[in-house]
Amino acid sequence: MQNRTIGIVATAVTALLCGCASIFSCVWGFLIATGQPIDVTTNDIVTQQTVSPSVGYVLLCLTVLMLLVPVAVGFFTLRKKPEAVESTVEEIPPAS
């Protein structure tokens, strides 16, 4: 029962952390991929800059990977492990 509890906690924590990071990555990836200008402030001077759309596409792909992490953690920690099958076959002595 202890291992199942740890698996549930690990799944919840990774879902929370990766979920928040993937939402952030998805929003920024979408904005960058569509070419939206980003305000940059330096010494009280505001300028608008654009980033290469390939950076946005990479962030969108990273979003998908971050969403798959909690799924993988949940699968590997909460799955039922196959029980060891005891063999009932008796050993046959070697022929002489």
Buried (B, 14 or more C-beta within 10 A) or exposed (E): EEEEEEBEEBBEEBBEEBBEBBEEBBEBBBBBBEEEEEEEEEEEEEEEEEBEEEEBEBBBEBBEEBBEBBEEBBEEBEEEEEEEEEEEEEEEEEEE
